[in-house]
Every structure is written in structure tokens, then in C-alpha cells.
């Protein structure tokens, strides 16, 4: 069964009297080339565990099951569960979980599936076509929870992907760019036009792969202070960094000036010009100031 075919999607909707939920951001992919690209660029192996976020009717799930040791599909919409049980019935290596991904302990899921095909689990690959309205919370939950995955290959709104990939100096570079790039390296997988979805969304999409770093790109004395500085810096983009971080950890403007001077960063700089390395220097200096 070609689950990606528009005729199949219509048949399934009619058979189960299923109505797509706008509130859950449901859009089903119909382009086999893009599906194949997602699977290929996820580097799924036969002893790997795949966790899919939002399987829909099982378009990506069925393809992943052909390559993976096991696939766990996490679907929030209970109305899709009987459909998935039907469309995926030929695969004995797929488990469908009716849960909210934001309330799911993925490390527990991974621990419960530490043996695949009678062998120790090799890698954990997260895939999915994310609902646009909760893309950022899902990504940050996975990263901040320290989920023991190797990569996250996901489709999202092009605008969000552009922000995640952005480098210092770019207009769309921001706190999300710094946060994701702190935890991951980012690779572009595919550009996806809005015309290849049912129903058709209003915007184009992008597939990216986030390879979770084994070692972070910078050494931090305090991760919390690092992200406080990043958040404050981008909180009011028109302000200079010295003005933006005044008040962080209770620092006065005079103390901030000393912090900036100690690391050789011009107090007139703005957050969008600062690299992860410079944010690390800044936060480490703030740490030294409040500890001193």
C-alpha cells in the first residue's frame, strides 16, 4: 500500500471517517522522493531504534520499519491509533504509543528497548514531521532532557529551520540558533514545497538533521548563566550587549562593563553579531564576577 499516495490518503480518511485536525497541525506528505531522502539521511541501521514523532497514518513509519531494528511511533491523536494499527499491521517491529511527545520520557523508552533483534541497541534515531506550532518546544525538550539519541531528522517550517541553521551576523540568527548549535551540528537534508502535502499548508518546509554532539563546542563554567546571557542578549535585539545583560545575575552596568572589558568584547556589540564562543567567554566572565 502506497501510504503517501493522495488516493490512499483519501481512502483512509473515508474508511475511518477521519478528519484532519488543524489544532494538531496535521499535514500528510505525498512525495516519495522526500520520504526516501528523510530515511536515507537519518542513517538508520538494522540494530537501531527509531523514535518517530507524529506518525500520522504511517507514511514515514512504514519506510523506517524497512531499515530499523525497531520503530516506536508516538502519536497524540487517539483517532489515528486504529488507522496506524491497520496501515502498519505487516510490520512486527513497530510499536505505536498514544502519548503527547512533550509528556513522554524518551530516555525511559530508550532504556526499555535497549536490546533490538537480540542485539544491544546500536543507535537511536529520532525522526518526524513536526507540527509547526510546537516545533521549538519539542526540539528543546529533547536536547535539554539529554535524550540519549544520536540524531534528530525532522521536517519543520522553513522559517524555523532557517533560524536554527543561521550563523552570527544573519538577520534570523537568534537564541534558538545558539541553543540548538550548542547541542548539535546542523545539516540541511531537503527543501519541501507546500504543494506536496495534504492538506496544503500555507508555508514551505525544510528537513534538517541535528547530530547531537558527544562533546559540546565550548567549555562553560555554568550552563544556566550561559543561556541567561543568550536569552537576555536576544531579548531586546536593538540594545547593545552591555545594556541587555545588565541585571543578569544581579550585575550592575559598571560590573557588566568590567566583564566585557576583561574578555575584549566591545560593549557596543549586539547579540546577533556574537558567536557561541563569545557567548561562552561572556558567561564564564559573568560567573567569575559573581563568584569573585
C-alpha positions in Angstrom: 0.0 0.0 0.0 1.4 3.4 -1.0 0.5 5.4 2.0 1.9 8.6 0.5 -0.4 8.4 -2.5 -3.2 11.1 -2.4 -5.8 8.4 -3.4 -4.7 6.2 -0.4 -4.9 9.1 2.0 -8.5 9.8 0.7 -9.5 6.2 1.1 -8.2 6.0 4.6 -10.0 9.2 5.6 -13.3 7.9 4.1 -12.9 4.4 5.6 -12.3 5.7 9.1 -14.3 8.9 8.8 -11.1 10.6 9.9 -11.0 14.4 9.9 -7.6 16.2 9.9 -7.1 18.3 12.9 -5.9 21.9 12.3 -5.2 22.3 16.0 -2.7 19.4 15.8 -1.1 20.7 12.7 -1.8 17.5 10.6 -0.4 17.6 7.1 0.4 14.3 5.3 3.4 14.1 3.0 2.8 12.7 -0.5 6.2 12.9 -2.2 8.0 9.5 -2.2 11.4 11.2 -3.1 11.3 13.3 0.0 10.3 10.4 2.2 13.2 8.4 0.8 15.6 11.3 1.4 14.5 11.6 5.1 15.1 7.8 5.7 18.4 7.8 3.8 19.7 10.9 5.6 18.7 9.5 9.0 21.3 6.7 8.6 19.0 4.1 10.1 20.6 0.7 10.7 19.2 -2.8 11.4 20.1 -2.7 15.1 18.9 0.9 15.6 15.9 2.1 17.5 13.8 4.8 15.6 11.5 7.1 17.6 9.0 8.8 15.3 7.2 11.9 16.5 3.7 12.2 15.0 3.4 9.3 12.6 0.1 10.4 11.1 -1.1 7.4 9.0 2.3 5.8 9.0 3.9 7.2 5.8 7.4 7.6 7.3 6.9 4.8 9.9 6.5 2.1 7.3 9.6 3.2 5.4 11.6 3.4 8.7 10.5 -0.1 9.6 12.1 -1.5 6.5 15.5 -0.4 7.7 15.4 -0.2 11.5 15.5 -2.9 14.2 12.5 -1.3 15.9 10.3 1.7 15.4 8.4 3.4 18.3 5.8 5.8 16.9 4.5 8.4 19.3 1.1 9.8 18.3 -1.0 12.2 20.3 -4.3 11.8 18.3 -6.2 8.8 19.6 -8.3 8.8 16.4 -5.2 7.8 14.4 -4.3 4.8 16.5 -6.8 2.3 14.8 -5.6 3.6 11.4 -1.9 3.0 12.3 -2.8 -0.4 13.6 -4.2 -1.2 10.2 -1.6 0.5 7.9 1.3 -0.9 9.9 -0.1 -4.4 10.6 2.5 -6.2 8.4 5.4 -4.8 10.5 6.2 -6.7 13.7 9.0 -4.3 14.6 6.7 -1.2 15.1 5.1 -0.1 18.3 2.6 2.7 18.4 2.3 4.8 21.6 -0.7 7.1 22.1 1.0 9.9 24.0 1.9 13.5 23.9 5.6 13.7 23.0 6.1 16.7 25.3 5.0 14.5 28.3 6.9 11.4 27.2 10.1 10.3 28.9 12.1 9.3 25.9 15.1 8.1 27.9 12.8 5.6 29.6 11.5 4.5 26.2 15.1 4.0 25.0 16.1 2.1 28.2 13.1 -0.2 27.7 14.3 -1.0 24.2 18.0 -1.5 25.0 18.0 -4.8 23.1 17.0 -4.8 19.4 16.9 -8.0 17.3 18.5 -9.9 20.2 21.5 -7.5 20.0 22.5 -4.5 22.2 20.9 -1.3 20.8 23.3 0.4 18.4 22.0 3.9 17.7 18.8 5.9 18.4 17.4 8.0 15.6 14.6 10.4 16.1 12.5 11.3 13.0 9.3 13.1 12.3 7.2 15.7 10.5 6.6 18.1 13.4 3.5 20.3 13.9 4.7 23.8 13.2 3.2 25.3 16.3 5.3 23.2 18.7 8.4 22.5 16.7 10.7 24.5 19.0 9.4 23.1 22.3 9.8 19.6 21.0 13.4 20.1 19.9 14.4 21.9 23.1 12.8 19.2 25.3 14.8 16.5 23.5 18.0 18.5 23.8 17.5 19.8 27.4 16.4 16.4 28.7 19.6 14.9 27.4 17.8 12.3 25.5 20.3 9.6 24.5 19.7 9.9 20.8 22.3 10.1 18.1 20.4 12.3 15.6 17.1 14.1 15.1 15.9 14.2 11.4 12.8 16.3 11.3 10.6 18.4 8.9 9.6 21.8 10.1 8.5 25.2 8.8 11.2 26.6 6.6 11.4 29.8 8.7 12.2 27.8 11.8 14.9 25.7 10.0 16.5 28.9 8.7 16.7 30.3 12.3 18.2 27.0 13.6 20.9 27.0 10.8 21.7 30.7 11.0 25.2 32.0 11.6 26.3 35.1 13.5 25.6 38.3 11.5 22.5 36.9 9.8 19.2 38.6 10.5 17.5 35.4 11.6 20.3 34.4 13.9 19.0 34.3 17.5 18.7 32.5 20.8 17.3 29.3 19.0 20.3 29.3 16.7 22.7 29.4 19.6 20.8 26.9 21.7 20.5 24.2 19.0 24.0 24.7 17.7 25.3 24.3 21.3 23.8 20.8 21.5 24.1 19.8 17.8 25.6 20.2 14.4 23.1 21.0 11.8 22.8 19.5 8.3 20.3 20.5 5.6 18.5 17.4 4.2 15.8 18.7 1.9 13.6 21.7 0.9 9.9 20.7 0.8 7.4 22.8 -1.2 3.9 23.2 0.4 2.3 21.6 -2.7 3.4 18.0 -1.6 1.1 17.9 1.5 -2.5 17.0 2.1 -3.9 19.4 3.1 -1.6 22.0 1.7 -0.1 24.3 4.4 0.5 28.0 3.8 4.3 27.8 4.0 7.1 25.7 2.6 9.0 23.3 4.8 12.6 22.1 5.3 14.0 18.9 6.6 17.2 19.1 8.7 19.2 16.6 10.6 20.5 17.5 14.1 23.5 15.4 15.0 23.7 15.5 18.8 27.2 16.4 19.9 29.2 14.0 22.1 31.2 16.9 23.2 30.0 20.5 23.5 31.7 23.1 21.3 32.6 25.3 24.3 33.6 24.8 27.9 31.1 26.5 30.3 31.5 27.2 34.0 27.8 27.4 34.3 25.3 26.3 31.6 22.4 28.2 33.2 24.3 31.5 33.2 25.3 30.9 29.5 21.6 30.6 28.5 20.7 33.5 30.7 23.2 35.7 28.8 21.9 34.4 25.4 18.3 34.9 26.3 19.0 38.4 27.6 21.1 39.3 24.6 18.4 38.4 22.1 15.5 39.6 24.3 15.8 43.1 23.0 17.8 42.9 19.8 18.2 46.6 19.3 20.0 47.0 22.6 23.8 46.6 22.9 25.0 43.6 24.8 26.2 45.7 27.7 22.7 47.1 28.2 21.0 43.7 27.5 22.9 41.7 30.2 22.7 44.4 32.9 20.7 42.8 35.6 21.7 39.2 34.6 22.7 37.5 37.9 22.2 40.9 39.6 25.1 42.6 37.7 25.2 46.4 37.7 26.0 48.3 34.5 29.5 49.0 35.9 30.2 45.3 36.5 29.0 44.4 33.1 31.4 47.0 31.6 34.2 45.2 33.5 33.1 41.8 32.3 33.0 43.0 28.7 36.4 44.7 29.0 38.0 41.6 30.6 37.3 39.4 27.6 37.9 42.1 25.0 34.4 42.3 23.6 33.2 45.8 22.6 30.3 46.8 24.9 28.6 48.3 21.8 28.2 44.8 20.2 24.8 43.4 19.6 23.7 39.8 20.3 23.3 38.9 16.6 27.0 39.5 16.0 28.2 37.2 18.7 29.3 33.6 18.2 28.7 30.7 20.6 32.4 31.0 21.6 31.9 34.7 22.5 28.8 34.0 24.5 30.8 31.3 26.3 33.5 33.8 27.1 30.9 36.3 28.3 29.0 33.8 30.5 32.2 32.5 32.0 33.3 36.0 32.9 29.9 36.7 34.4 30.4 33.6 36.5 33.8 34.8 37.7 32.4 38.2 38.5 29.6 36.9 40.7 31.8 34.3 42.4 34.6 36.7 43.0 
